[in-house]
Amino acid sequence: MFTLKNSIKNIYRYKNKYIMFGTLYLILILAVSVCVNIFVYTNEITDNILIEYAGVSRLNKSSTSIFEFIDSPAKNEYLKLKEMEGICDIRFLKYNFATDFLKENVLDLEVTVNIGGNVTLINTASHAPVFVLGYNMSLLHLAVDEFNLEKGRMFENDGEAVITKNSKFVPIKPRIWNEASASWNELELKNEHEQWNDLDLGDKIIIKNDDGFYKEFTVVGIQEENPDNDIDTNRRMIYTTLEAAEYFDVIALIEGAGLHGYDVAPNQDFEYSNLIKMGYDVLVYLDSPENFLTLNNYLINNDINISGLSVSITPLFFDFWTIIRVTKNTQSLSELFIILITIIIICMTIIATIILLNNRKYEIAVLRSAGMKKIRIIVNYLIENLAFIWGITLIAFIAAQFIAPLFTNRMFENLRELVAPEMFRYLTNVGDVELILQSAGFVFGGTTIIVMLSLILACVNIVRFEPLKIFNKNY
């Protein structure tokens, strides 16, 4: 404690010199702190882009025909792909189910709506299923553009749902395709009233069968109507959580694509925009985006398949190199500034140490004559320098936390224009505490090294000092 108090007194005693060098150090350390903050921040964002944007691919599944029904692949079959070289993770973005895609021997599902206490059976006959589309809440930023709510809110829990409607819908009689006559045959109408469009917030949708299968959803949000709807479009869709939709996996079949238009026969032309792929929407996270071509060629050429479905991958985003270039350029620029400012600080430290030691040679001679050992003088000088540099560094580092965001916000304006707002927030949402700790480690570690450099110079000079020569000014 005595040594620390004495060091502070020495700083005050030579305050003129310390104020001059302290001001220069403050400016330089502030500049380097800002650059370090920018470097660490852009490094984190670049890693985010490489992992969560550039390295994300969608797993494509295809069978011989889009109308060929097969059993839904189990979740663990997809997870086995993680064992392949070049893949670091497998995640599930969505699970899609339609009420008419059921395994053999599964009893037909019935869909009822509870509107203000009135329970009504919904017609789900030929090519008019109710779709259940479950989203992974942790990956919702990848699908945020799919939701534009007219009223209510997004689903948050398993029993909650957002629904779509079609006000242009005209109730029709259920029909079955007759291969012999190549035409539709009308069936007896089981339900005269279509009440899906009457659903409102708080109403219930129940999907069940006589075999004990039961799932209930509460409507918490309603989508704006799609302007492309016509009277034949089936927009009876339930958007919910991934876990809620996965509940249907035990009874589900999967095909290349489900249809949400009514008038589509197996041999009839249809719009591919009306296709909804059943089962899991799987995302493949690559170790590096550069592995994409190699991995995709391997999947195709080696006929890798999952439960009879051939698989390949396509990038989820095709513009990732442009975005990486933005962050890399910013990172390189901050790196260059850090190097330049560090060189300036080193040069200034050498000059400051020489000037301060020359001004204090007489003091050192007195201390040596009084019997103080050289090691004690060196320790005192070390503590004095650490107190001085760390004090300035602390002030500069705190100021840098307010100044750095002004630069980073402007630097990433280009990135903001390249991606959706939700994606931008996700990519730039890095832990503030973690970044501050990383930056503090770099800055305080760097200034401590500067103190060590100053100490080395001081040691050389103190060891060479001879009190008699100093008193006689023979130096």
Steps between C-alpha positions, in 0.01 A plus 500: 500500500790734584653434158168581325456825697858599422447426129191726494698773675771470233240540227378818670859620557576476128148597397607735222676222312229247581221735387676557168563131432171401662305714252680340207452152644130569561442599138695205361356240739150635434558462125639149536213403737244613242681303228521190721127526576424524128733209422350271766143599404554443127680173575195374693262614225716336231491173697120537527470555126724203418307266731143634503476646148766395251534145631128421506357274229156347456479122469302413186309171500353347188328172414420354159171690479356783703182293527679194641415451867767361734546478876625816665876470582576499871676800652807299599554399135566861413723545805729223371614744231697682772750214480595605145817698449433868435173513699511656845129494586153394387203715606130477429341820373146368450276197512209492251195277528172472310192326640460273196860362503455213745677169543320183411254379765486846664137606538396812311538827686213738554552873545254700708494868585361646819378852421350670801387167641352374172681185382502429125658222298729622221490323162846357419404283204700441182786751449367731772707416810577720796876565516695516825831685451729494803792744534814473711476806727879531526522527117198723447724777364550281192126494429388839631406616148233229490296676768304820447229509766169674444423482871607321816855385573749228414464158659731440795385173658412154366123547530495835318458561128494765230261416215445606139165556331358533150203735478465411131437136588169355377387177673504210257390141506778248569605310188705195406709451185363235266784343298263332253321819397798730577265734689389591850199323653311696766439330834212554738552828683566421867526856628307784340670785678866595479579702814879524489477865389287576808783413740617786721747558783437267792309241297605134510601253228490130592654221293413147615389151400315212659826325584586746779711745299424855621661841452351839585613847390392845618503774234725786618569665162357528151706552187423762240334337204722404209413722199553200268208308652216394274185296562692173458782579741510311827646730768393298801838510668599484864840656584633382835817387677722220369425284804123533452521402132734208576215350704354387165818320391388164642203487259646686202592390152732716294499571130711722277251781546156569642246709311300794628288547188177305445480429128815295448490153349803269475534564125399865507729804478534699820689796643814402690431794733212287631738232627581450867760235573391267776711387795807674632658807343862419585792743511859383458764716671838468330843530661578751225295634208793400278409133565162539331586373150708208629228387739215545251684301231567224752130479599389482135774278351490248784119487491467584869136456603280509807213249509499480122524876449802616301660804665702798386563847641455857378621816675230670703654836402693561178640846581715403797836585337390862456409521868822333615696749288341791692604365840843382383583846359397665827701247696812550288475878532472487880791252509718743301415789736582284804845417360578864409387639835687228689822592319447866593437407866819289511706785355345747743565264793870479414527879477295560819702246701833655396380855581353405840807301605735784401293738715515261794865395495585713804206348694621149409856589609373619840297184551796282405729696738245453778538125455190416296563196285468519124222236498295714741539805277394291198190366683404854604536616140290205377213574741515869418479430125221244542294744712553772239431290188212295644329813628516660155400172333192467722381851410572444129331159496180628662486791254557257209182305589297812416702604195544162323124444432493827304748349254363144494144619436613697196725221377215249498246717320592310181432171676160628615404561136602148392295291744154502654462706822449189718805332349708817548404513869580130537843521334602813691360382834821401674555487876597849622662372820704241311617762247597744776700230679678404177580863420614565857731201481661631180530862616620443858726217385652727236560791738655262754745386231578868437576541873729196482686663208538816704622293796766330289635839393486621859683192627782551252539862604462442876754217499747724315450797734796571735410748778847666516503573128148641524594725792807614306285523184737270315235324299 
